[in-house]
Amino acid sequence: MAERPTLFWSAMALLAAALFAARIWLHLADPAFASQNMQEIGRVILTHGLLPRAAVAIVAGAALGLAGLLLQRVLRNPLAEPSTLGIAAGAQLAMAAATIAAPGLMAFSREGVALAGGMGAAALILALTWRRGLEPVSVVLAGMMVALTATAASAALILANGEYMFSLFIWGGGALTQQDWGATATIASRLAVVVAASVLLMRPLAILGLDDAASRSLGLAVNAMRLTVIGLAVWLASTVTAEVGVIGFVGLAAPTLAHLGGARTMRARMVAAPLIGAILLWLTDGAIQITAGAQGERIPTGAATALLGGPLLLWLLPRIRMAEWPSLQAGSGSETRAARPWRLVAGLALAGIAVAAASLAVGRGPDGWTVATGALFSDLLTWRAPHLGIAAASGAMLAGAGMLLQRMTGNPLASPEILGVGTGAGVGLTAALYLFDNPGIGIQFAASVTGSIIVLVSMLLIAARGGFGPERLLLGGVAMGALCSAVLTAVIATGGVQAFALLRWISGSVNIITPEQTLLAALAALVLLTPLPFMSRWLDILPLGAVTAGALGVPVRKSHAAIVVLAGLLTATAALFVGPLSFIGLIAPHLARLAGLTRAPPAMAGSVVIGAGLMMLSDWLSRLAAFPYQLPLGLFAALIGGPYLIWLLGRGRASAGR
């Protein structure tokens, strides 16, 4: 049996070599280089372009394979890798910010900037999940949230700084085009250092496969060793990102395929994972070059590898043992319940109205802060009111979706952003932008909902296979979101008007809003939120668990399916207007719970009111923070939600003994 994987990967290596040979042959046979004067140019392209490109694909793939293996080993998490943990996205964000704010720093040490971003993302994820014993589910969810936020922030920076920054997005998609051997030498030298360090740490790495108590009993300083290995992996992944951009999911695929291929010991995996990573990236890049048309390559290699990684993650979910779904309940005391919940809901509604009034009247102008009245208020109302309406409707829908998911799973970490439906709506929106010359809001809405439904059907099939476990469903959303994001990256990298429209959507920009769009969002919110009161009995009982809910007469599978479909439609509709990222669906239901709204009917109303209020507050602050420019609404809401997520995860009980 062990011979079959060896033969298979040998065949894949031969195929990659064959594609490379075909590319060289096509270059040598190109009539453009037939003349004597052009032959020298042809040789330069060969020796400084094609050959370094193949070499950098091999060393970058090997580096990512090893980085993924180290992260999976030290975190004891089969889904850990630079992409799923947000390390690559953090490095890209740091480089985008430095390119704008400190170009001299980029010229001095691009690798250092990328390393700072990658280390920052890794440190944030460790801070989020350390007290929970680095639970696999918590680590992956925190990593994907960090990655989503960093990606949206990068898109916002690119949009705010004109077309000259657009090439940064294409580079960030993982473009392996080379002009010299510098990137190959840099990555290869870092790879050699990390390989040598890994060999020296072979015994500690083997021990880290045990639980923490067993590792400490064998004399290992678990925390120090874990941080050391994570530092090595982040350094390696950040170097690759600095040199060639974000290469998705090679770090996930290579260690997994090595294990499935029969590499059981750490020593065997340290040999197999880098080799498989090198073959995967070399093979993918060869296919990209061979299939390039007359207009050249239109899809970065990194985006193409991510298109393979999403399905791989979906395939892995039913086969992976995961830890207990993390709870965010702090302490063991009973929940606080409001004595008069509906009076509290009314108070929250009044607070939301106050926020709306302040947003419409208070702002900044050329002469400083102003309170608009009279004719000035009327003039500003035609611009501010549509933005406020979009914000309120979108916030309400996201909060409703979050409340549904959190009640269904019985865990307040569930969030519409994790469901993957928002990015699925983006794929539908992409199809509309390319199939129609100037699609109206109706066509965009229909296409977005269609994309979300396709994602939902796929996720329901996966979840049904796994017994409809809530953690499998939400991690399936992570995988589907990653796959859809890869599609969006590939499409955006082609350039054009549609690419900039998608960049605006990803960052959650609502600068161009019409009253008709506001009316459509309000009607959609009204229609989609209407079924919530009729689900109140389900939502009160489902948090007790599937067995208890079934014993009390709740049709568990049907209720789960109905809740997921409604949550997906709410998320897709809101995402059409404010992008795929805001974290309002995470924050609003939890704030309602903290306020004492524990029963389903008042919790529904409170969550919706809080969600609308938070999004209106975000719209107001996004207009004030960088006057005279308005920051993207979805991104600004996410930047508010991120610190709350840190606090929410950090206040949970330590998961001792896991």
C-alpha positions in Angstrom: 0.0 0.0 0.0 2.8 2.4 0.7 4.1 2.1 -2.8 0.9 3.6 -4.3 1.2 7.1 -2.8 4.9 7.1 -3.8 4.0 6.1 -7.4 1.2 8.7 -7.5 3.4 11.6 -6.3 6.2 10.5 -8.6 3.7 10.7 -11.5 2.5 14.1 -10.3 6.2 15.3 -10.2 6.7 14.0 -13.7 3.6 15.8 -14.9 4.8 19.0 -13.4 8.1 18.6 -15.1 6.4 17.8 -18.4 4.3 21.0 -18.1 7.5 23.0 -17.4 9.2 21.4 -20.4 6.3 22.2 -22.6 6.4 25.8 -21.5 10.1 26.0 -22.3 9.5 24.4 -25.7 6.7 26.9 -26.4 9.1 29.8 -25.5 11.9 28.5 -27.7 9.5 27.9 -30.6 8.0 31.4 -30.4 8.5 33.1 -33.8 9.0 36.4 -32.0 12.4 35.2 -30.9 13.5 33.8 -34.2 15.5 36.8 -35.4 19.1 37.2 -34.4 18.4 40.4 -32.5 15.6 38.9 -30.5 17.4 35.7 -29.5 19.3 37.4 -26.8 16.0 38.7 -25.3 14.6 35.2 -25.5 17.6 33.9 -23.5 17.2 36.6 -20.9 13.5 35.7 -20.4 14.4 32.1 -20.1 17.2 32.5 -17.6 15.8 35.3 -15.6 12.0 34.6 -15.9 11.0 31.1 -16.7 13.7 29.1 -14.8 13.5 31.3 -11.7 9.7 30.9 -11.8 9.9 27.2 -11.7 12.5 27.3 -8.9 10.4 29.7 -6.8 7.3 27.5 -7.2 9.3 24.6 -5.9 10.9 26.3 -2.9 7.7 28.3 -2.0 5.6 25.1 -2.1 8.1 23.2 0.0 8.2 26.1 2.5 4.4 26.3 2.8 4.2 22.6 3.2 6.7 22.6 6.0 5.0 25.7 7.7 1.6 24.0 7.5 3.0 20.8 9.0 4.7 22.7 11.9 1.5 24.7 12.7 -0.7 21.6 12.6 1.7 19.7 14.8 2.2 22.4 17.4 -1.5 23.3 17.6 -2.7 19.7 17.2 -5.1 21.0 14.6 -5.4 19.4 11.2 -7.0 22.6 9.7 -4.1 24.9 10.8 -2.1 26.5 8.0 -1.0 30.1 7.0 -4.2 30.8 5.1 -6.7 29.5 7.6 -4.9 31.2 10.5 -4.8 34.6 8.8 -1.0 34.8 8.8 -0.7 35.4 5.1 -3.6 38.0 5.1 -1.9 39.8 8.0 1.4 39.9 6.1 -0.4 41.3 3.0 -2.2 44.0 5.1 1.0 45.1 6.7 2.7 45.4 3.2 -0.3 47.3 1.8 -0.2 49.7 4.7 3.5 50.2 4.5 3.4 50.7 0.7 1.1 53.7 1.4 2.4 55.1 4.7 6.0 54.1 4.7 7.4 53.2 1.3 10.9 53.6 2.5 10.3 50.8 5.0 9.2 48.5 2.2 12.4 49.4 0.3 14.5 48.7 3.4 13.0 45.3 4.4 9.9 44.0 2.7 10.3 40.7 4.4 10.4 42.5 7.8 7.2 44.2 7.1 5.5 41.0 6.1 6.9 39.2 9.1 5.5 41.9 11.4 2.1 41.5 9.9 2.2 37.7 10.1 3.4 37.8 13.6 0.7 40.2 14.6 -2.0 38.0 13.2 -0.5 34.9 14.9 -0.2 36.8 18.2 -3.8 37.9 18.0 -5.1 34.4 17.4 -3.0 33.0 20.3 -4.4 35.8 22.5 -7.9 34.8 21.5 -7.6 31.1 22.1 -4.8 30.6 24.6 -7.0 30.3 27.7 -9.1 27.7 25.8 -6.1 25.4 25.4 -5.9 26.3 21.6 -9.1 24.4 20.8 -9.0 23.5 17.1 -12.4 24.9 16.4 -11.7 28.2 18.3 -8.3 28.5 16.5 -9.7 28.1 13.0 -12.7 30.4 13.6 -10.5 33.1 15.1 -8.0 32.7 12.3 -10.7 33.0 9.6 -12.1 36.1 11.3 -8.7 37.7 11.4 -8.1 36.7 7.7 -11.5 38.2 6.7 -10.8 41.4 8.5 -7.3 41.8 7.1 -8.5 41.0 3.5 -11.3 43.6 3.7 -8.9 46.2 5.2 -6.4 45.5 2.3 -9.2 46.0 -0.2 -10.2 49.3 1.4 -6.6 50.6 1.3 -6.4 49.6 -2.4 -9.7 51.3 -3.2 -8.7 54.5 -1.3 -5.4 54.9 -3.2 -6.3 54.6 -6.8 -5.4 52.2 -9.6 -1.7 52.3 -9.0 -2.4 50.1 -5.9 -4.4 47.6 -7.8 -1.3 45.7 -8.9 -0.8 45.0 -5.1 -4.0 43.0 -5.1 -3.0 41.0 -8.1 0.4 40.4 -6.4 -1.4 39.5 -3.2 -3.2 36.7 -5.1 0.0 34.9 -5.4 1.6 35.8 -8.8 4.8 33.8 -9.3 6.2 35.9 -12.2 9.9 36.4 -11.7 12.6 38.7 -13.1 15.6 37.3 -11.3 16.7 34.7 -8.8 16.3 36.9 -5.7 13.1 35.5 -4.4 14.2 31.9 -4.9 17.4 32.5 -3.0 15.6 34.3 -0.1 12.9 31.6 0.3 15.5 28.8 -0.1 17.8 30.2 2.6 14.9 30.6 5.1 13.7 27.1 4.2 17.1 25.7 4.9 17.2 27.4 8.4 13.8 26.1 9.4 14.5 22.6 8.1 17.7 22.5 10.2 15.8 23.9 13.2 13.1 21.3 12.8 15.6 18.5 12.6 17.1 19.7 15.9 13.6 19.9 17.4 12.5 16.5 16.1 12.1 15.0 19.6 10.1 18.0 21.0 7.9 18.0 17.9 7.2 14.3 18.5 6.3 15.0 22.1 4.0 17.9 21.2 1.7 15.4 19.5 0.7 14.3 23.0 -1.5 16.4 25.3 0.0 19.1 27.4 0.0 17.2 30.6 1.9 14.2 29.1 4.3 16.6 27.3 5.1 18.3 30.6 5.6 15.0 32.4 8.3 14.2 29.8 10.1 17.4 30.8 9.1 19.6 27.8 8.5 23.3 28.3 5.3 23.2 26.3 4.5 26.9 26.0 8.1 28.0 25.1 8.4 25.2 22.5 5.0 26.0 21.1 5.9 29.6 20.6 9.3 28.8 19.1 7.8 26.5 16.5 5.0 28.9 15.7 7.6 31.6 15.2 9.5 29.5 12.8 6.4 28.7 10.8 5.2 32.3 10.7 8.7 33.5 9.6 8.7 30.9 6.7 5.1 31.7 5.6 5.7 35.5 5.9 8.8 35.2 3.7 6.8 33.5 1.0 4.1 36.1 1.2 6.7 38.9 1.0 8.3 37.4 -2.1 5.4 36.0 -4.1 2.2 37.0 -2.4 -0.5 34.9 -0.7 -0.5 31.3 -1.8 -3.6 29.6 -0.4 -4.0 26.1 1.1 -0.7 24.5 0.0 0.1 24.4 3.7 -3.2 22.7 4.4 -3.1 20.2 1.6 0.5 19.0 1.8 0.6 17.7 5.4 -2.8 16.2 5.0 -1.9 14.4 1.8 1.3 13.2 3.4 -0.6 11.7 6.2 -3.2 10.1 3.9 -0.3 8.8 1.8 1.0 6.8 4.7 3.5 9.1 6.4 2.7 8.3 10.1 5.8 9.5 11.9 7.0 13.1 12.3 10.2 12.3 10.5 8.3 10.8 7.5 5.9 13.8 7.4 8.8 16.3 7.5 10.1 14.7 4.3 6.8 14.1 2.6 5.0 17.4 3.3 7.6 19.8 1.7 7.9 17.5 -1.3 4.2 17.3 -1.8 3.9 21.1 -1.3 6.6 21.7 -4.0 4.9 19.3 -6.4 1.4 20.9 -5.9 2.6 24.5 -6.4 4.8 23.6 -9.4 2.1 21.6 -11.0 -0.5 24.3 -10.5 1.8 27.0 -11.8 2.6 24.9 -14.8 -1.1 24.5 -15.6 -1.6 28.2 -15.3 1.2 29.0 -17.7 0.1 26.4 -20.3 -3.5 27.5 -20.3 -2.7 31.2 -20.6 -4.2 32.7 -23.7 -2.9 35.5 -26.0 -3.7 38.1 -23.3 -1.4 36.3 -20.8 -2.2 34.9 -17.4 -5.3 36.2 -15.9 -5.5 34.2 -12.7 -2.7 34.4 -10.1 -1.3 31.0 -9.1 -2.1 31.6 -5.4 -5.8 32.0 -6.2 -5.7 28.8 -8.3 -4.3 26.8 -5.4 -7.0 28.2 -3.1 -9.6 26.9 -5.6 -8.3 23.4 -4.8 -8.0 24.1 -1.0 -11.6 24.9 -0.4 -12.9 21.6 -1.7 -10.2 19.8 0.1 -11.3 21.3 3.4 -14.9 20.4 2.7 -13.8 16.8 2.0 -11.8 16.7 5.2 -14.5 17.8 7.6 -16.4 14.5 7.9 -13.0 12.7 8.5 -11.6 15.0 11.2 -11.9 14.6 14.9 -12.5 18.0 16.4 -12.5 19.2 20.0 -15.7 20.1 21.8 -17.4 23.2 20.3 -16.1 26.1 22.3 -18.4 27.8 24.7 -18.2 31.5 25.5 -20.1 31.4 28.7 -17.9 32.9 31.4 -18.1 31.6 34.8 -20.6 29.1 36.2 -23.3 31.5 37.5 -26.8 31.6 36.2 -27.7 34.0 33.4 -29.0 37.4 34.3 -32.6 37.8 33.2 -34.4 41.1 32.7 -37.4 41.6 34.9 -39.3 43.4 32.2 -37.7 42.2 28.9 -40.2 44.1 26.6 -39.6 47.3 28.4 -35.9 46.8 27.9 -36.5 46.2 24.2 -38.4 49.4 24.0 -35.5 51.2 25.7 -33.1 49.8 23.2 -35.4 50.9 20.3 -35.4 54.5 21.7 -31.6 54.4 21.9 -31.5 53.3 18.3 -33.8 56.2 17.3 -31.5 58.6 19.1 -28.5 57.2 17.2 -30.5 57.6 13.9 -31.4 61.2 14.8 -27.8 62.1 15.7 -26.5 60.4 12.5 -28.9 62.5 10.4 -28.2 65.8 12.1 -24.7 65.8 13.6 -21.6 65.8 11.4 -18.4 67.4 10.4 -18.0 70.1 7.7 -15.3 72.4 6.4 -15.8 74.6 9.4 -15.8 71.8 12.0 -18.6 70.1 13.8 -22.2 71.1 12.9 -25.7 70.3 13.9 -27.8 70.5 10.7 -31.2 72.3 10.9 -33.6 73.8 8.5 -32.6 73.9 4.8 -29.2 72.4 5.5 -30.8 69.4 7.2 -33.1 68.9 4.3 -30.2 69.0 1.8 -28.2 66.6 3.9 -31.2 64.3 4.5 -31.3 63.3 0.8 -27.7 61.9 1.1 -27.6 60.7 4.7 -31.0 59.0 4.9 -30.3 56.3 2.2 -27.1 55.4 3.9 -28.8 55.2 7.3 -31.6 53.1 5.9 -29.2 50.6 4.3 -27.2 50.4 7.6 -30.3 49.8 9.7 -31.8 47.2 7.4 -28.5 45.3 7.0 -27.7 45.4 10.7 -31.2 44.1 11.5 -30.8 41.2 9.0 -27.4 40.2 10.2 -28.4 40.3 13.8 -31.4 38.1 13.0 -29.2 35.6 11.2 -26.7 35.6 14.1 -29.5 35.0 16.6 -30.8 32.1 14.6 -27.4 30.5 14.3 -26.5 31.0 18.0 -29.7 29.5 19.2 -29.5 26.6 16.8 -26.0 25.7 17.8 -26.4 26.6 21.5 -23.2 28.6 21.3 -22.7 32.4 21.1 -19.6 32.1 18.8 -21.8 31.2 15.8 -21.9 34.1 13.3 -23.3 34.6 9.8 -19.8 35.6 8.6 -18.7 32.1 9.4 -21.5 30.5 7.5 -19.8 31.3 4.2 -23.1 32.6 2.7 -21.9 36.2 2.3 -19.0 35.3 0.1 -21.3 32.9 -1.8 -23.5 35.9 -2.5 -20.4 37.6 -3.8 -19.9 34.8 -6.3 -23.4 35.3 -7.5 -22.9 39.0 -7.8 -19.7 38.4 -9.8 -21.7 36.3 -12.3 -24.3 39.1 -12.6 -21.5 41.7 -13.2 -20.0 39.7 -16.0 -23.1 38.3 -17.6 -24.9 41.7 -17.9 -23.5 45.0 -19.2 -25.2 47.1 -16.5 -27.1 44.9 -14.1 -29.7 46.7 -11.9 -30.2 46.2 -8.3 -32.9 43.6 -9.0 -30.6 41.4 -11.1 -27.8 41.8 -8.5 -30.2 40.8 -5.7 -31.4 37.7 -7.6 -27.9 36.7 -8.5 -26.6 37.2 -4.9 -29.5 35.1 -3.5 -28.8 32.4 -6.1 -25.2 32.2 -5.1 -26.2 32.0 -1.4 -28.7 29.2 -2.1 -26.0 27.2 -4.0 -23.7 27.6 -1.0 -26.5 26.6 1.4 -27.5 23.5 -0.5 -23.8 22.4 -0.6 -23.4 23.0 3.1 -26.7 21.2 4.0 -25.5 18.1 2.1 -22.2 18.2 4.0 -23.8 18.8 7.3 -26.4 16.0 6.7 -23.5 13.6 6.0 -22.0 14.5 9.4 -25.2 14.1 11.3 -25.9 17.8 11.1 -23.5 18.6 13.9 -23.4 22.4 14.4 -19.6 22.6 14.5 -19.4 20.7 11.2 -21.9 23.0 9.7 -20.1 26.1 10.7 -16.7 24.8 9.8 -18.2 23.8 6.5 -19.1 27.5 6.2 -15.4 28.3 6.8 -14.4 26.0 4.0 -17.1 27.3 1.6 -16.2 30.9 2.4 -12.5 30.2 1.6 -13.5 28.6 -1.7 -15.8 31.5 -2.7 -13.1 34.0 -1.6 -10.6 32.3 -3.9 -13.1 32.6 -6.8 -13.5 36.3 -6.0 -9.7 36.8 -5.8 -9.3 35.1 -9.2 -11.9 37.3 -10.8 -10.7 40.5 -9.3 -7.2 39.8 -10.5 -8.4 40.0 -14.1 -8.9 43.7 -13.6 -11.6 45.9 -15.2 -14.6 47.7 -14.0 -16.1 44.6 -12.5 -13.0 44.0 -10.4 -13.3 47.5 -8.8 -17.0 46.9 -8.1 -16.1 43.6 -6.3 -13.4 45.3 -4.3 -15.9 47.9 -3.2 -18.3 45.1 -2.2 -15.6 43.2 -0.3 -14.7 46.2 1.8 -18.3 47.0 2.5 -18.4 50.4 0.8 -21.8 52.0 0.5 -20.8 55.4 -0.9 -23.0 54.9 -3.9 -26.5 54.3 -2.6 -29.9 55.2 -4.1 -33.3 55.6 -2.4 -34.5 52.6 -4.5 -31.8 50.4 -3.0 -32.7 51.6 0.5 -36.4 50.8 -0.1 -35.4 47.3 -1.4 -33.2 46.6 1.6 -36.0 47.7 4.0 -38.6 45.5 2.2 -36.2 42.6 2.2 -35.6 43.0 6.0 -39.3 43.2 6.7 -40.1 40.0 4.7 -37.2 37.9 5.9 -37.5 38.9 9.6 -41.3 38.2 9.7 -40.9 34.4 10.1 -38.7 34.8 13.2 -41.5 35.0 15.8 -43.0 31.8 14.4 -39.8 30.0 15.2 -39.7 31.1 18.9 -40.5 27.7 20.3 -37.8 26.0 18.3 -35.3 28.7 19.3 -36.1 28.3 23.0 -35.7 24.5 23.0 -32.9 23.8 20.5 -30.1 25.2 22.7 -30.9 22.3 25.1 -29.5 19.9 22.6 -30.8 17.7 19.8 -31.8 14.8 22.1 -33.8 17.0 24.5 -35.3 19.0 21.6 -36.4 15.8 19.9 -37.9 14.4 23.1 -39.9 17.7 23.5 -41.4 17.3 20.0 -39.2 19.6 18.0 -38.4 18.2 14.5 -34.7 18.7 14.8 -33.5 18.1 11.2 -36.4 20.1 9.7 -35.9 23.0 12.2 -32.2 23.1 11.5 -32.7 23.2 7.8 -35.3 25.9 8.0 -33.2 28.0 10.4 -30.1 27.6 8.2 -31.9 28.6 5.0 -33.5 31.7 6.6 -30.2 32.7 8.2 -28.5 32.3 4.8 -31.0 34.4 3.0 -30.8 37.1 5.7 -27.0 37.1 5.4 -26.9 37.1 1.6 -29.3 40.0 1.4 -27.4 42.1 3.9 -24.1 41.2 2.3 -25.3 42.5 -1.0 -25.4 46.0 0.5 -22.6 46.1 3.1 -20.3 43.3 2.0 -19.5 39.9 3.6 -17.9 41.2 6.8 -19.2 43.1 9.8 -19.4 40.8 12.8 -22.8 42.4 13.7 -24.3 39.0 13.6 -21.9 37.9 16.3 -22.1 40.9 18.5 -25.8 41.8 18.6 -27.3 38.5 19.9 -24.6 38.3 22.5 -25.3 41.9 23.7 -29.0 41.0 23.9 -28.1 38.0 26.0 -25.9 40.0 28.3 -28.7 42.5 28.7 -30.9 39.8 30.1 -33.0 38.9 27.0 -32.9 35.1 27.4 -36.3 33.9 26.1 -36.6 33.7 22.3 -39.3 36.4 21.5 -37.6 39.3 23.4 -34.2 38.0 22.3 -35.2 38.2 18.7 -36.5 41.7 19.0 -33.6 42.9 21.1 -31.0 41.4 18.7 -32.6 43.0 15.7 -32.9 46.4 17.4 -29.3 46.2 18.7 -28.0 45.1 15.2 -29.7 48.0 13.5 -28.5 50.4 16.1 -24.9 49.2 15.9 -24.8 49.4 12.1 -26.3 52.9 12.2 -23.6 53.9 14.7 -21.0 52.4 12.5 -22.3 54.3 9.5 -22.2 57.6 11.5 -18.7 57.0 12.9 -17.3 55.9 9.5 -18.4 59.2 8.1 -16.8 61.2 10.9 -13.6 59.2 11.4 -11.8 60.3 8.2 -13.7 63.3 7.1 -14.1 64.3 4.3 -13.8 60.7 3.2 -16.3 58.0 4.3 -14.7 54.7 5.3 -16.4 51.4 4.1 -19.3 50.6 6.4 -18.8 46.9 6.5 -15.1 47.2 7.3 -15.7 49.9 10.0 -18.3 47.7 11.7 -15.8 44.8 11.6 -13.1 47.0 13.2 -15.6 47.7 16.0 -16.5 44.0 16.3 -12.9 42.7 16.3 -12.0 44.1 19.8 -15.3 42.8 21.1 -14.4 39.4 19.8 -11.1 39.5 21.5 -12.8 40.4 24.8 -15.5 37.7 24.3 -13.1 34.9 23.7 -10.6 36.1 26.3 -13.2 36.2 29.1 -14.1 32.5 28.7 -13.0 29.9 31.1 -9.7 28.2 30.5 -10.1 24.8 29.1 -7.9 22.9 31.5 -7.3 19.3 30.8 -8.0 19.4 27.2 
